[in-house]
Amino acid sequence: MATESVVARIEVTKPWLGQEEAHALADVVYSGCVTQGPKVKEFEASFALAHGARFAVATSSFTTALHLALVVAGIGPGDDVVVPSLTFIAAANAVTYVGARPVFCDVDPATGNVTAETIHAALTLDTRAVIVVDQAGVPVDLDPIRALCDRHEITVIEDAACAAGSRYKGRPVGAGADVAVWSFQQSHILTTGEGGMLTTRRADWAVRARALREHSSNLAVLDGGESCLSPREICLEVGFDYRMTDLQAAVGIVQLKRLPEMVERRRKIAGTYMEALAGLKGLRIVSDPPYGTTNFQSLWLEVLPTFPASRETLLGRLAEAGITGRRGPYAAHRQPAYRWRDTGNASLRGTERLSDRTLVLPVFHEIDTASINRVINAIRNTAHPVGS
Ligand SMILES: Cc1ncc(COP(=O)(O)O)c(C=O)c1O
């Protein structure tokens, strides 16, 4: 009988979860409170502390946190919000939920991020907010954007979904925005399965977001659920059900403690890839910008026209070697949901270039050296095919 050699598949990402998370989860199960409760409060407090924020409001996802951020910032019908096209479509969707108009702007191909210049090119007379993204974990250069937006009285919302543990000018990302929004969905460096967070310096925004996530009930604000007296419930405005559960928060508390170790490990893995692929012509790997450090939540590389194979061919070669590559972010303006959108005068050339040419390599805490070498060899073999 022929023996079949089974090569283990290498995933592009995997959460790093262990016994500590399992025990934290079991404690919540036995506590009898599995919905939003004390663990959510504890997670919010420790997340705010770790990210230089005064207030943190946990939610069911990044998308719901961003929806709340737009509502508390007063964005609504008649307003334009500048959003990069090169990002997860949730940003444009949340703008649409509040009845505002997403206006797509371009990114700098070097970082994958918006700049003051690309935002400036997309401003309209109705621009009330911009959503800047720390794409793949790479910090956005916020100071020039802040200066531009302050001049025009535009709210800065930071999509830091991918960037827990990344730093901008020595500070945690998110701290310089009016409001920052985070994701704990499974593909993110710090995960609670699903989940999100909003952080802000503004007490009034935090209080309103806290109420809105629970149908704007006065009991949410007053912690009325803790009283035996059955206080009268009053819903102050039309709100939502966007709560995080204590089950998720308990996992988040443990994950947050592990964050520095997770970032350190990812930066090491990225360094190994960079060193090994440095000599290959036609490949460009994302790296730290001059003003900050990335957590390498995703390590993307750009397949330039000088590389002997296309991005699609390289993805195919990786797949043949049992490696799950992934295309880099897509361009929202090319999605059927937004194809009809006016992109104004802003060129989206950088966006289309990265969306057509980038791919994401496997990076996760527990990836071993043999797996990293398999990925490197598959790329090298594509760059220098046997017999060439
Ligand atoms: C930039 C960005 N924002 C947000 C999200 C996820 O949002 P959610 O927590 O709503 O799934 C992703 C997911 O990959 C993302 O890449």
The ligand as an ORCA input file, in Angstrom:
! r2SCAN-3c Opt
* xyz 0 1
  C      -9.889     47.532      9.609
  C     -10.905     46.595     10.217
  N     -11.918     47.081     10.978
  C     -12.830     46.237     11.558
  C     -12.772     44.857     11.393
  C     -13.717     43.885     12.082
  O     -14.870     44.405     12.574
  P     -15.896     43.489     13.408
  O     -15.390     43.406     14.818
  O     -17.173     44.251     13.328
  O     -15.960     42.148     12.762
  C     -11.795     44.342     10.573
  C     -11.819     42.881     10.334
  O     -10.989     42.274      9.778
  C     -10.828     45.206      9.988
  O      -9.840     44.708      9.225
*
